[in-house]
Amino acid sequence: MSPSKLITKLGKLFKIWRERGTYGTLRFLYRRIQESRRGQFTYDQWVTNHRLTRSQIQEAKRQIEQWELRPKFSVILPVYNVEAQWLEKAIQSVLNQIYPDWELCIADDASPAPHIKPLLTRYSKLDPRIKVVFRPENGNIVAASNSALELATGDYIALLDHDDELAIDALFETAKLINQHPDADFIYSDEDKIDTQGKRKDPFFKPDWSPDYFHACMYTCHLGVYRTNLIREIGGFRPGYDGSQDYDLVLRVVEKTRNIYHLPKILYHWRIIPASVTAGGEQAKPWAYIAARKALEDMLARSPYPGWVEETPRPGFWRVRRHIVGEPLISIIIPSAGRVMETPKGPLNVLENCIQSIQRSTYPNFEIVVVDGYDIPAPTLETLLQPAVESPTIRLVRCAEPFNFAQRINLGAQNVHGDFLLLLNDDTEVLTSDWLESMLEFAQQTEIGAVGAKLLFPDGRIQHAGVMVLDGNAGHAFHGADGDHPGYFCSNVVNRNYLGVTAACLMMRSELFFQLGGMDEQFPLNYNDVDLCLKAHQAGYRNVVTPYVQLIHYESASRPKGLNPNEWENLNRKWGAYFKKLKYDPYYNPNLSYRTVNFELG
C-alpha cells in the first residue's frame, strides 16, 4: 500500500474514532473484517451455505421431541390442470418435511387433465395424512381453496400452490416460532423462485410486519401460515377475488390480530413457469391485479381512514390514499441562519428559496415558524416577515444559544399553534406541491409516528429514502442512487415503513411529539431524528416514508457535515439495549448486508 493510501485510511480511521469512540471503532473494524472474509456472495453460494446438513436435520428432530407444543398444520393445496411433474414435486415437498405433524388438504377443481385424479388418489393411499376432495365442477381458486379448507383439522393452515415447493424445514421453523410465541396468528417467511431445472434464484428477503408497504403490494405472500380458527372466523376465502384471494385474506386477518410474526428464512420456492401469476411475469394474469385493487378498496371502506386506490406504473403495486380528516393546521418549523450558498446557477439564499417553494403548496392551512440564532441577515428578515396578501403566517423565534438543531426544533415546537408539526431544514426545496396532503394522510393515523419524504441531491440522486439502523449505525437507504431507482422490490417507489426518517423533512402529530419528550438535545447535529423515531417505535408507533413527496436537499448547506464527538457513542449507549432486543432493524432483513444501504445479499 502506498504511503498516500495509508495516510488516507489512517485519517478515515481517526475520524471514525473521534465520532464513535474506541468501542465503536472496534465494532466497525470487526464488521469490515467479517464482510471482507465473506466477500460478495452470489445467491448460489448463499444457498449452498444455508443448505441443511444431515446433523442439523437430526438436531431439529431432537428438538421436536422435546417441545411441549406440537401444533398441527393443515397444508391447503388447490389443484387445477397442473403438469404431473410439478404437482408431484409440490406434494413431495410436504412429505419431505422434518416436522411430522401435518395434513395435506387437496382440492381438485374439476381438472379435465386425465392424470390428475389417479395421481392424487395414489398419494392419498400412500399416506393417511393426505386428504383429497374432487370437486364436481370448476369454481376457480377461491372455491377450490375453500373446499380444501373444509378438510382442515389442524391448528394452523399453510398455503401451497400446486406447482411450488416448501423448503424441507418450512413447518419445523414455523412450529419452532409458535413454541416461542404461542399467540402467533399469522406467520410469513422469506421466499425465492425455482425454475424448471430446479435452480433457485431471485430471493425476497422481507421486512418484519410493515402495514404501509403491504398496502402497496402483497409482499408477505409465501410462506403464509394462519391460525385456522381465525380464518374460519373471517369466512375463509371470498368469491370474486380469484388471483388475489391471499391478499384479500391477509387484509382481513390483520384487522383481527396484531400477533403477526416474520420468519427471516427462505421457506418457500415459487415455481417459474408461464402459468404462475407473478413468477411468470407481470402480465401472466392481469385479472389478479384487478382483484387486488378491489381487495384494497374494500379494506379502505372498512377503515377508520377511508380513501381510494391509485395505480402505479408497475403492475401489482399500488398507492393507497386517505381522505384528510378536517383541515388541521400544520406548523412548519425551520431552524435557519439565512445563509447563502453557491450553486451552478449562482448564489442561493436557502431560507428564502425554501419558503418560496413552500408557498406553492396546494394545502392551505399551515404556518411557518423560523428559529434562528440572531444571525439571519436583516434584508432576509425583511423579505420574509413583510405582510403579504394570502401568504401563510411566518413567525420568528430567536435563540441565543450555540446552534443545536434538536434544541431549536424543541423551541419552535413550543411556539406553534398547529395540531401537526413538520420539521424542515432550510436547505430544502419542495418539488411536489401536494406534499403536505401526502404526508398528512399518514400523520393523522393514530398508529403512525414519524412521516418522512424522499429527498434528492440537486443532481437528482437520492439523499434520503428512509433510515436503517444496522449494527448501531444509521444510514440512508439507497443513498447516492439515481432518483428513479426502484429499490429492493420497488421499496424506493412505493410507501414503505422504515425504522427512521430524517428530520430534514419529518411530520408528526404535535401531541405525539411532546408525548415522546421532543428531540433529545444531547444530539445537537446528528441522530436527533433517529432518536425521535426510535422513541416512537419503542412506544408502539410505526414510521413511514412516502416517495410521492419529493424535495431537493442542498445537504448541510446550513451546517457543517460530519458527526460531533460522542454522538455515535451516545446513540448506542442510549439505545444499545433496545437494539439488542430488536436483534436487527425490523424493516430490513438479517440476511442482507450490514455494510451497504442498498439491500444487497449479505
ZAMARGU-4260 file (C-alpha; in steps of 0.2 Angstrom, whole numbers, plus 5000, padded with zeros to 4 digits):
<rodrens>
0) 5000/5000/5000 | 5007/5017/4995 | 5010/5030/5009 | 4997/5041/5002 | 4983/5027/5003
5) 4990/5023/5021 | 4988/5041/5027 | 4970/5042/5019 | 4965/5026/5028 | 4973/5031/5044
10) 4964/5048/5043 | 4947/5039/5040 | 4950/5028/5055 | 4955/5043/5066 | 4938/5051/5060
15) 4928/5036/5065 | 4937/5035/5082 | 4933/5053/5085 | 4915/5050/5080 | 4912/5033/5088
20) 4925/5031/5102 | 4936/5016/5105 | 4922/5003/5106 | 4913/5010/5091 | 4929/5009/5081
25) 4932/4991/5086 | 4914/4986/5081 | 4917/4995/5064 | 4934/4985/5061 | 4926/4969/5066
30) 4912/4971/5054 | 4923/4975/5040 | 4934/4960/5043 | 4919/4949/5044 | 4912/4955/5027
35) 4929/4955/5018 | 4931/4937/5023 | 4914/4933/5016 | 4916/4943/5001 | 4901/4946/4989
40) 4891/4930/4989 | 4881/4925/4974 | 4864/4918/4978 | 4870/4901/4973 | 4884/4902/4986
45) 4871/4908/4999 | 4860/4893/4995 | 4875/4881/4997 | 4880/4889/5013 | 4862/4888/5020
50) 4858/4870/5015 | 4854/4860/5030 | 4866/4846/5034 | 4861/4829/5040 | 4867/4833/5058
55) 4856/4849/5058 | 4841/4839/5052 | 4844/4826/5066 | 4846/4840/5079 | 4829/4848/5073
60) 4821/4831/5075 | 4828/4830/5093 | 4821/4847/5097 | 4804/4842/5091 | 4803/4828/5103
65) 4807/4840/5117 | 4793/4853/5113 | 4778/4854/5124 | 4768/4862/5110 | 4766/4852/5094
70) 4754/4862/5083 | 4746/4853/5068 | 4747/4861/5051 | 4734/4859/5038 | 4743/4862/5021
75) 4730/4869/5009 | 4733/4864/4991 | 4720/4869/4977 | 4724/4860/4961 | 4719/4863/4943
80) 4726/4855/4927 | 4744/4856/4933 | 4758/4846/4925 | 4761/4830/4934 | 4779/4833/4937
85) 4776/4850/4946 | 4761/4843/4956 | 4772/4828/4962 | 4786/4840/4967 | 4773/4850/4977
90) 4766/4835/4986 | 4783/4828/4989 | 4789/4844/4997 | 4776/4841/5010 | 4780/4823/5013
95) 4799/4828/5015 | 4795/4840/5030 | 4806/4837/5045 | 4791/4841/5056 | 4779/4827/5055
100) 4763/4834/5062 | 4754/4840/5047 | 4740/4835/5035 | 4739/4839/5016 | 4722/4845/5011
105) 4720/4844/4992 | 4705/4850/4982 | 4705/4847/4964 | 4694/4860/4955 | 4687/4848/4942
110) 4703/4847/4932 | 4700/4840/4914 | 4718/4833/4913 | 4716/4814/4914 | 4732/4812/4925
115) 4726/4822/4940 | 4714/4811/4948 | 4724/4795/4948 | 4739/4804/4954 | 4730/4812/4969
120) 4721/4795/4973 | 4738/4786/4973 | 4746/4799/4985 | 4730/4798/4997 | 4733/4780/4998
125) 4752/4782/5001 | 4750/4792/5017 | 4735/4794/5028 | 4739/4812/5031 | 4735/4816/5013
130) 4716/4821/5011 | 4709/4824/4994 | 4692/4830/4988 | 4687/4831/4969 | 4675/4845/4966
135) 4661/4841/4954 | 4663/4857/4944 | 4676/4870/4941 | 4674/4885/4953 | 4691/4894/4952
140) 4704/4895/4965 | 4694/4903/4979 | 4681/4889/4978 | 4695/4876/4977 | 4704/4884/4992
145) 4688/4884/5002 | 4685/4866/4998 | 4702/4861/5004 | 4699/4872/5020 | 4684/4862/5024
150) 4696/4846/5025 | 4707/4855/5038 | 4708/4849/5056 | 4724/4857/5060 | 4728/4872/5072
155) 4736/4882/5058 | 4734/4882/5039 | 4748/4884/5027 | 4745/4889/5009 | 4754/4880/4995
160) 4752/4882/4976 | 4750/4867/4966 | 4767/4870/4956 | 4778/4876/4971 | 4788/4868/4984
165) 4790/4870/5003 | 4808/4870/5010 | 4811/4855/5020 | 4811/4864/5036 | 4796/4876/5032
170) 4785/4868/5045 | 4798/4865/5058 | 4804/4883/5058 | 4785/4888/5059 | 4782/4876/5074
175) 4798/4882/5082 | 4792/4900/5081 | 4775/4895/5088 | 4783/4887/5103 | 4792/4903/5106
180) 4776/4914/5103 | 4761/4903/5106 | 4750/4919/5102 | 4755/4919/5084 | 4740/4921/5072
185) 4749/4925/5056 | 4767/4920/5051 | 4776/4923/5035 | 4793/4919/5028 | 4805/4924/5015
190) 4804/4916/4998 | 4813/4913/4982 | 4809/4906/4965 | 4814/4890/4957 | 4815/4886/4938
195) 4810/4871/4929 | 4828/4864/4931 | 4827/4866/4950 | 4839/4881/4950 | 4834/4894/4964
200) 4835/4912/4961 | 4828/4929/4965 | 4827/4928/4984 | 4815/4940/4993 | 4821/4944/5010
205) 4807/4953/5018 | 4804/4966/5032 | 4795/4962/5048 | 4777/4967/5048 | 4775/4983/5038
210) 4757/4988/5035 | 4760/5003/5024 | 4772/4993/5012 | 4759/4979/5012 | 4746/4991/5006
215) 4757/4995/4991 | 4760/4976/4987 | 4756/4959/4994 | 4774/4957/5000 | 4770/4943/5014
220) 4764/4931/5001 | 4773/4914/5003 | 4775/4905/5015 | 4759/4911/5024 | 4753/4902/5039
225) 4737/4907/5048 | 4728/4901/5064 | 4714/4890/5057 | 4700/4897/5069 | 4704/4915/5064
230) 4702/4910/5045 | 4686/4902/5049 | 4680/4917/5059 | 4683/4929/5044 | 4674/4917/5032
235) 4689/4910/5023 | 4692/4915/5005 | 4680/4927/4997 | 4672/4924/4980 | 4676/4937/4967
240) 4695/4939/4972 | 4702/4925/4962 | 4720/4928/4959 | 4722/4939/4974 | 4712/4929/4986
245) 4728/4928/4998 | 4729/4947/4998 | 4711/4949/5002 | 4713/4936/5016 | 4728/4944/5024
250) 4720/4962/5023 | 4705/4955/5034 | 4716/4944/5045 | 4727/4959/5051 | 4711/4968/5056
255) 4708/4955/5069 | 4725/4952/5076 | 4742/4960/5080 | 4750/4944/5083 | 4760/4944/5067
260) 4777/4936/5065 | 4790/4936/5051 | 4802/4921/5049 | 4818/4929/5040 | 4822/4912/5032
265) 4818/4906/5014 | 4805/4893/5017 | 4796/4893/5001 | 4801/4891/4982 | 4789/4898/4969
270) 4790/4889/4953 | 4794/4900/4937 | 4783/4893/4924 | 4771/4904/4912 | 4755/4899/4921
275) 4761/4907/4938 | 4754/4924/4942 | 4769/4933/4946 | 4784/4922/4944 | 4779/4920/4925
280) 4779/4939/4923 | 4768/4954/4927 | 4755/4951/4913 | 4753/4932/4916 | 4736/4935/4924
285) 4730/4954/4924 | 4714/4949/4932 | 4724/4946/4948 | 4728/4964/4949 | 4710/4969/4947
290) 4706/4958/4961 | 4720/4965/4972 | 4714/4983/4969 | 4696/4978/4974 | 4703/4970/4990
295) 4712/4986/4994 | 4696/4997/4991 | 4686/4985/5002 | 4700/4987/5016 | 4698/5006/5014
300) 4679/5005/5015 | 4681/4996/5032 | 4695/5008/5038 | 4693/5022/5050 | 4703/5032/5037
305) 4694/5029/5021 | 4701/5034/5004 | 4704/5027/4987 | 4717/5017/4977 | 4728/5023/4963
310) 4738/5013/4951 | 4757/5015/4949 | 4767/5012/4933 | 4772/4995/4940 | 4758/4982/4939
315) 4754/4974/4956 | 4760/4989/4966 | 4748/5002/4972 | 4746/5019/4981 | 4733/5019/4994
320) 4727/5037/4998 | 4717/5043/5013 | 4704/5057/5015 | 4711/5070/5027 | 4700/5072/5042
325) 4695/5091/5043 | 4708/5104/5038 | 4720/5104/5053 | 4734/5117/5055 | 4752/5111/5050
330) 4766/5121/5059 | 4782/5120/5049 | 4797/5123/5060 | 4813/5129/5051 | 4829/5131/5060
335) 4840/5143/5050 | 4854/5156/5049 | 4848/5163/5032 | 4864/5158/5024 | 4868/5160/5005
340) 4876/5145/4996 | 4884/5145/4979 | 4876/5134/4966 | 4879/5131/4947 | 4865/5144/4944
345) 4873/5157/4956 | 4871/5162/4974 | 4856/5155/4983 | 4848/5161/4999 | 4842/5144/5006
350) 4829/5150/5018 | 4821/5162/5005 | 4821/5148/4992 | 4814/5135/5004 | 4799/5146/5010
355) 4796/5151/4992 | 4794/5133/4987 | 4783/5130/5002 | 4771/5144/4997 | 4767/5134/4981
360) 4759/5121/4992 | 4741/5116/4987 | 4736/5113/5006 | 4731/5130/5013 | 4731/5128/5031
365) 4749/5130/5038 | 4760/5142/5047 | 4779/5144/5046 | 4790/5146/5062 | 4808/5151/5058
370) 4820/5148/5073 | 4837/5157/5072 | 4851/5162/5082 | 4850/5181/5079 | 4860/5178/5064
375) 4848/5179/5049 | 4853/5195/5039 | 4841/5210/5040 | 4837/5210/5022 | 4831/5192/5023
380) 4821/5195/5038 | 4813/5210/5030 | 4808/5200/5014 | 4801/5185/5024 | 4792/5195/5038
385) 4784/5208/5027 | 4765/5206/5026 | 4758/5199/5010 | 4740/5195/5005 | 4736/5177/5006
390) 4753/5172/5012 | 4754/5160/5027 | 4759/5166/5044 | 4778/5167/5046 | 4784/5170/5063
395) 4802/5171/5070 | 4808/5163/5086 | 4825/5168/5092 | 4838/5158/5102 | 4854/5165/5109
400) 4862/5148/5112 | 4875/5140/5100 | 4867/5130/5086 | 4859/5114/5092 | 4846/5108/5080
405) 4837/5097/5092 | 4836/5112/5104 | 4829/5124/5091 | 4816/5112/5085 | 4810/5110/5103
410) 4810/5129/5105 | 4800/5131/5089 | 4788/5117/5094 | 4784/5127/5110 | 4779/5142/5099
415) 4767/5134/5087 | 4748/5133/5085 | 4746/5118/5074 | 4740/5100/5078 | 4754/5094/5067
420) 4772/5098/5066 | 4783/5097/5051 | 4802/5098/5054 | 4811/5105/5039 | 4829/5110/5035
425) 4831/5127/5027 | 4842/5120/5014 | 4827/5110/5006 | 4816/5115/4991 | 4799/5107/4989
430) 4796/5099/4972 | 4779/5091/4974 | 4765/5104/4978 | 4754/5092/4986 | 4767/5087/4999
435) 4758/5092/5014 | 4742/5082/5010 | 4753/5067/5006 | 4761/5067/5022 | 4746/5072/5032
440) 4737/5056/5025 | 4749/5046/5036 | 4752/5058/5051 | 4734/5059/5055 | 4733/5040/5058
445) 4735/5036/5076 | 4746/5021/5074 | 4759/5031/5064 | 4773/5040/5072 | 4785/5050/5060
450) 4782/5053/5042 | 4796/5056/5030 | 4799/5061/5012 | 4811/5057/4998 | 4825/5069/4997
455) 4836/5072/4982 | 4853/5080/4979 | 4852/5094/4967 | 4859/5082/4953 | 4844/5070/4956
460) 4852/5057/4966 | 4844/5050/4982 | 4850/5058/4998 | 4836/5051/5009 | 4823/5037/5006
465) 4822/5030/5024 | 4834/5027/5038 | 4840/5010/5043 | 4850/5006/5059 | 4862/4992/5055
470) 4873/4986/5069 | 4870/5003/5078 | 4875/5013/5063 | 4861/5024/5055 | 4861/5025/5036
475) 4850/5032/5022 | 4843/5018/5011 | 4849/5019/4993 | 4860/5034/4997 | 4868/5041/4981
480) 4857/5030/4969 | 4848/5038/4954 | 4832/5046/4960 | 4821/5035/4950 | 4830/5019/4956
485) 4815/5007/4960 | 4825/5000/4975 | 4823/4982/4983 | 4807/4975/4977 | 4801/4993/4972
490) 4803/4999/4990 | 4810/5015/4984 | 4795/5020/4973 | 4780/5015/4985 | 4776/5019/5003
495) 4787/5010/5014 | 4790/5008/5033 | 4807/5011/5040 | 4814/5012/5057 | 4818/5030/5055
500) 4816/5046/5044 | 4827/5061/5043 | 4822/5077/5052 | 4826/5087/5036 | 4808/5084/5032
505) 4798/5075/5045 | 4779/5076/5050 | 4772/5071/5067 | 4757/5075/5077 | 4761/5089/5089
510) 4753/5079/5104 | 4764/5064/5100 | 4780/5074/5098 | 4778/5081/5116 | 4772/5064/5122
515) 4789/5057/5116 | 4798/5071/5125 | 4803/5080/5109 | 4820/5080/5102 | 4835/5074/5114
520) 4846/5089/5115 | 4862/5078/5118 | 4861/5076/5099 | 4865/5094/5093 | 4868/5089/5075
525) 4866/5071/5071 | 4855/5056/5077 | 4842/5068/5085 | 4829/5062/5071 | 4835/5044/5073
530) 4832/5045/5092 | 4815/5053/5090 | 4810/5039/5078 | 4817/5026/5089 | 4806/5033/5104
535) 4791/5032/5093 | 4795/5014/5088 | 4798/5009/5106 | 4781/5017/5110 | 4772/5006/5098
540) 4771/5018/5083 | 4777/5014/5065 | 4786/5026/5054 | 4784/5028/5036 | 4792/5036/5021
545) 4782/5042/5006 | 4792/5044/4989 | 4777/5053/4982 | 4784/5068/4992 | 4800/5074/4985
550) 4811/5089/4989 | 4829/5094/4984 | 4841/5094/4999 | 4856/5105/4997 | 4863/5094/5011
555) 4872/5103/5025 | 4872/5120/5017 | 4866/5127/5033 | 4878/5117/5045 | 4894/5108/5044
560) 4895/5090/5038 | 4901/5075/5049 | 4897/5069/5067 | 4901/5078/5083 | 4912/5068/5095
565) 4902/5056/5105 | 4886/5057/5095 | 4888/5039/5089 | 4893/5033/5106 | 4878/5042/5114
570) 4866/5034/5102 | 4872/5017/5106 | 4873/5020/5124 | 4856/5026/5125 | 4848/5013/5113
575) 4860/4998/5114 | 4848/4988/5125 | 4834/4991/5113 | 4845/4987/5098 | 4849/4970/5107
580) 4831/4967/5110 | 4826/4970/5092 | 4841/4959/5086 | 4840/4968/5069 | 4832/4983/5060
585) 4814/4976/5058 | 4811/4984/5042 | 4827/4977/5034 | 4832/4959/5035 | 4847/4950/5044
590) 4851/4940/5028 | 4855/4957/5019 | 4872/4966/5020 | 4876/4977/5035 | 4890/4985/5026
595) 4879/4994/5012 | 4862/5003/5012 | 4857/4995/4995 | 4849/4979/5001 | 4862/4968/4995
600) 4865/4950/4999 | 4875/4948/5015
</rodrens>
